[in-house]
Amino acid sequence: MSIKIPDFKLDYVFAIEGHEELGNSANKPVIVTAINKETGVRSDYVVKLNASERMHVEARMLEILGAFIAIELKIPVVVPAVIEIGQDFCATLIGKTYFQKAGESLGYNVGSEYRSALSILANNIPLTESQEKIAQHIFAFDLLIENVDRNNDKPNMLTDGHTLIVLDHELGFGFMRVLPFLRNQKPWELGEAELQWITKHCLYNRLKGKVSELDSFCEKLVTLDAEFWDRAKSLIPPEWIVDDLFNGIKKHIEAMIINRDEFKKNVKHLLA
């Protein structure tokens, strides 16, 4: 899959029925049944309501952009969606714990497909051989986008026992939350500031000595080209685009791609 192919679409759906609120996340996402505006297909989604903790406009953009980068790099990811919350839907939620929050989240909210058959990856279970392979790609991906939120406390990965599927990227791109003059000017070198969170990554210890997939990962980075960025920007709801943030991320990743051989060498050294 690639977001650059003409038939790739970001699904727009409208919520019609609210279900469980998931309490294992700071923003307490909600499972909803929704109808695809284009196809009419009814499916279940997880929505991060706009009035939830952390779900400001920038977070919505980062959530989808992180998923798009994962898609382009062939990393399994929950498929993102834009979920419309309306007054009629909110009227059905009287008595539910998230009734008020939903009422304060009218309009477009960020969400994703609900993968009910999958479970959260447990930290105490060894990875299978197939999981180890995709885990190398996920680890390198998180270093690329500086995703400090996939750690031992919150793996933010689902599994069916064979593969790994990533989710939750609203706290990715951590380099953009650092003042420009304090940022690592050569992020592919993985400085001390980066190592403080990298060593807490939930895959770090499990991937020690596992580097066979890093060549393949770095080869795929060139797919994050100008066409990708133009397409990503065109797919994300315009009201969620924060130009300075989007352009800063693009510039950072372009520098990482130019220096991908150094990046690969340093990740391999880190996992040696």
C-alpha positions as CSV (number, residue, x, y, z in Angstrom):
1,M,0.0,0.0,0.0
2,S,1.1,3.6,-0.7
3,I,-0.7,6.8,-0.1
4,K,0.7,7.9,-3.5
5,I,-1.5,5.6,-5.5
6,P,-4.5,7.3,-7.0
7,D,-7.1,5.1,-5.3
8,F,-5.7,5.5,-1.8
9,K,-8.3,7.4,0.3
10,L,-8.5,8.6,3.9
11,D,-11.9,7.4,5.0
12,Y,-14.4,9.9,6.2
13,V,-17.1,8.4,8.4
14,F,-19.9,9.6,10.7
15,A,-20.5,8.1,14.1
16,I,-23.9,6.6,14.7
17,E,-23.4,4.5,17.9
18,G,-21.1,4.8,20.9
19,H,-19.7,1.9,22.8
20,E,-16.8,1.4,25.2
21,E,-14.5,4.1,26.4
22,L,-10.9,2.7,26.5
23,G,-9.3,3.7,29.8
24,N,-5.8,2.5,29.1
25,S,-4.8,5.7,27.3
26,A,-4.5,9.3,28.5
27,N,-7.0,10.5,26.0
28,K,-9.4,7.7,26.6
29,P,-10.5,6.9,23.1
30,V,-14.0,5.6,22.4
31,I,-15.1,2.7,20.2
32,V,-17.9,3.8,17.9
33,T,-19.9,2.3,15.0
34,A,-19.7,4.6,12.0
35,I,-20.8,4.7,8.4
36,N,-18.4,5.5,5.6
37,K,-19.7,8.6,3.8
38,E,-18.6,7.4,0.4
39,T,-19.4,3.6,0.5
40,G,-22.1,3.4,3.1
41,V,-20.2,0.6,4.8
42,R,-20.8,0.3,8.5
43,S,-17.8,-0.5,10.6
44,D,-16.3,0.0,14.1
45,Y,-13.6,2.6,14.8
46,V,-11.6,4.0,17.6
47,V,-12.0,7.7,17.9
48,K,-9.8,10.2,19.9
49,L,-12.3,12.9,20.7
50,N,-11.1,16.4,20.1
51,A,-11.9,17.4,23.7
52,S,-9.7,14.6,25.1
53,E,-6.4,15.3,26.7
54,R,-3.7,16.1,24.2
55,M,-6.0,16.0,21.1
56,H,-5.4,19.5,19.9
57,V,-5.2,20.3,16.2
58,E,-1.5,19.6,16.0
59,A,-2.0,16.1,17.5
60,R,-4.6,15.2,15.0
61,M,-2.2,16.1,12.1
62,L,0.6,14.2,13.7
63,E,-1.5,11.1,14.3
64,I,-2.4,10.8,10.6
65,L,1.0,11.9,9.3
66,G,2.7,9.2,11.5
67,A,0.3,6.6,10.1
68,F,1.0,7.8,6.5
69,I,4.7,7.5,7.0
70,A,4.3,4.0,8.4
71,I,2.1,3.0,5.4
72,E,4.7,4.3,3.0
73,L,7.4,2.4,4.8
74,K,5.3,-0.9,4.7
75,I,5.0,-1.0,8.4
76,P,1.7,-2.5,9.6
77,V,-0.4,0.3,11.1
78,V,-4.0,0.7,12.1
79,V,-5.7,2.4,9.1
80,P,-6.5,6.1,10.1
81,A,-9.9,7.7,9.5
82,V,-11.6,11.0,10.0
83,I,-14.7,10.5,12.2
84,E,-17.4,13.1,12.2
85,I,-19.2,13.6,15.5
86,G,-22.7,15.2,15.2
87,Q,-25.4,16.4,17.4
88,D,-27.7,13.4,16.6
89,F,-24.9,11.0,17.7
90,C,-24.3,12.9,20.9
91,A,-28.0,12.7,21.8
92,T,-27.6,8.9,21.9
93,L,-24.9,9.1,24.5
94,I,-26.8,10.4,27.5
95,G,-25.7,8.6,30.6
96,K,-22.3,7.6,29.1
97,T,-19.1,8.8,30.8
98,Y,-18.0,10.5,27.6
99,F,-21.3,12.3,26.8
100,Q,-20.0,15.8,27.6
101,K,-16.6,15.2,25.9
102,A,-18.4,14.1,22.8
103,G,-20.6,17.2,22.9
104,E,-17.4,19.3,23.0
105,S,-16.0,17.4,20.0
106,L,-18.5,18.2,17.2
107,G,-17.0,18.0,13.7
108,Y,-14.0,16.1,12.5
109,N,-12.1,13.9,14.9
110,V,-9.1,11.6,14.3
111,G,-9.6,7.9,14.6
112,S,-8.7,4.5,13.1
113,E,-10.2,1.1,12.3
114,Y,-11.0,-1.0,15.4
115,R,-9.0,-4.2,15.4
116,S,-11.0,-6.2,17.9
117,A,-9.3,-9.5,17.3
118,L,-5.8,-8.2,18.2
119,S,-4.2,-7.8,21.6
120,I,-1.7,-5.3,23.0
121,L,1.8,-6.6,22.8
122,A,2.9,-7.8,26.2
123,N,6.4,-6.8,27.4
124,N,7.1,-10.2,29.0
125,I,6.5,-12.4,26.0
126,P,9.4,-13.1,23.7
127,L,9.0,-12.0,20.0
128,T,8.6,-14.7,17.4
129,E,10.9,-14.7,14.4
130,S,8.4,-12.9,12.2
131,Q,7.7,-10.3,14.9
132,E,11.5,-9.7,15.3
133,K,11.8,-8.8,11.6
134,I,9.0,-6.2,11.6
135,A,10.1,-5.0,15.1
136,Q,13.4,-3.9,13.6
137,H,11.5,-1.7,11.1
138,I,9.2,-0.3,13.9
139,F,12.2,0.5,16.1
140,A,14.0,2.3,13.2
141,F,10.7,4.1,12.3
142,D,10.3,5.4,15.9
143,L,13.9,6.6,15.8
144,L,13.2,8.3,12.5
145,I,10.1,10.2,13.8
146,E,11.4,10.5,17.4
147,N,8.4,8.7,18.8
148,V,9.1,8.7,22.6
149,D,5.6,7.3,23.3
150,R,6.3,3.6,22.4
151,N,7.9,2.4,25.7
152,N,7.7,-0.2,28.3
153,D,4.7,1.5,30.0
154,K,2.8,1.9,26.7
155,P,3.9,-0.5,23.9
156,N,1.4,1.1,21.5
157,M,1.5,-2.1,19.3
158,L,-1.1,-4.7,18.6
159,T,-0.4,-8.3,17.7
160,D,-2.1,-11.5,16.4
161,G,0.9,-13.6,17.6
162,H,2.6,-13.4,14.2
163,T,3.0,-9.7,13.3
164,L,3.1,-6.3,15.0
165,I,0.8,-3.4,14.2
166,V,1.6,0.1,15.4
167,L,-0.8,2.8,16.6
168,D,-0.8,6.1,18.4
169,H,1.5,8.7,16.9
170,E,0.1,12.0,18.2
171,L,3.2,12.3,20.5
172,G,5.6,11.4,17.6
173,F,8.0,13.9,16.0
174,G,9.4,14.9,19.4
175,F,12.1,17.0,17.8
176,M,9.5,19.6,16.9
177,R,8.8,20.2,20.6
178,V,12.4,21.3,21.2
179,L,13.4,24.9,20.6
180,P,15.3,25.0,17.3
181,F,18.6,26.1,18.8
182,L,18.5,23.2,21.3
183,R,17.7,20.5,18.7
184,N,20.3,17.9,17.6
185,Q,21.6,19.3,14.4
186,K,22.7,15.8,13.3
187,P,19.8,13.6,14.5
188,W,21.1,10.6,12.6
189,E,24.0,10.5,15.0
190,L,21.6,9.7,18.0
191,G,23.0,11.9,20.7
192,E,22.7,11.7,24.5
193,A,19.3,13.3,24.5
194,E,18.0,10.7,22.1
195,L,19.5,7.8,24.0
196,Q,17.6,8.7,27.1
197,W,14.3,7.8,25.5
198,I,15.6,5.2,23.0
199,T,16.9,2.9,25.8
200,K,13.4,3.0,27.3
201,H,11.8,1.9,24.0
202,C,9.8,-1.4,24.5
203,L,11.7,-3.1,21.7
204,Y,15.2,-1.9,22.6
205,N,16.3,-4.8,24.8
206,R,14.4,-7.4,22.7
207,L,16.2,-6.4,19.5
208,K,19.8,-6.6,20.9
209,G,21.9,-8.3,18.2
210,K,19.0,-8.2,15.7
211,V,19.9,-5.9,12.8
212,S,19.3,-7.9,9.6
213,E,16.3,-5.8,8.5
214,L,17.9,-2.3,8.9
215,D,19.4,-2.3,5.4
216,S,15.9,-2.9,4.0
217,F,14.3,-0.2,6.2
218,C,16.8,2.4,5.1
219,E,16.4,1.5,1.4
220,K,12.7,2.3,1.8
221,L,13.2,5.8,3.1
222,V,13.6,7.2,-0.4
223,T,9.8,6.6,-0.9
224,L,9.2,9.6,1.4
225,D,9.8,11.9,-1.5
226,A,8.2,15.2,-2.6
227,E,5.2,13.3,-4.0
228,F,4.6,11.7,-0.6
229,W,4.6,15.0,1.2
230,D,2.3,16.6,-1.3
231,R,-0.1,13.7,-1.2
232,A,0.0,13.6,2.6
233,K,-0.8,17.3,2.9
234,S,-3.7,16.9,0.4
235,L,-5.3,14.0,2.3
236,I,-5.2,15.5,5.8
237,P,-8.2,17.8,6.6
238,P,-7.0,21.3,5.7
239,E,-8.1,22.7,9.1
240,W,-5.7,20.3,10.8
241,I,-2.6,21.4,8.8
242,V,-0.2,23.5,10.8
243,D,2.2,24.6,8.1
244,D,5.3,25.4,10.3
245,L,4.9,22.0,12.0
246,F,4.4,20.1,8.8
247,N,7.3,21.8,7.0
248,G,9.6,21.3,10.0
249,I,8.9,17.5,10.0
250,K,9.4,17.3,6.3
251,K,12.8,19.1,6.5
252,H,13.9,16.8,9.4
253,I,13.0,13.6,7.6
254,E,14.6,14.8,4.4
255,A,17.8,15.3,6.3
256,M,17.6,11.9,7.8
257,I,17.1,10.4,4.3
258,I,20.1,12.2,2.9
259,N,22.1,10.8,5.8
260,R,20.5,7.4,5.9
261,D,23.7,5.4,5.7
262,E,25.0,7.1,8.8
263,F,21.6,6.6,10.5
264,K,21.7,2.9,9.6
265,K,25.3,2.5,10.9
266,N,24.4,4.2,14.2
267,V,21.2,2.1,14.8
268,K,23.2,-1.1,14.1
269,H,25.8,0.1,16.6
270,L,23.1,0.8,19.1
271,L,21.6,-2.7,18.8
272,A,25.0,-4.5,18.6
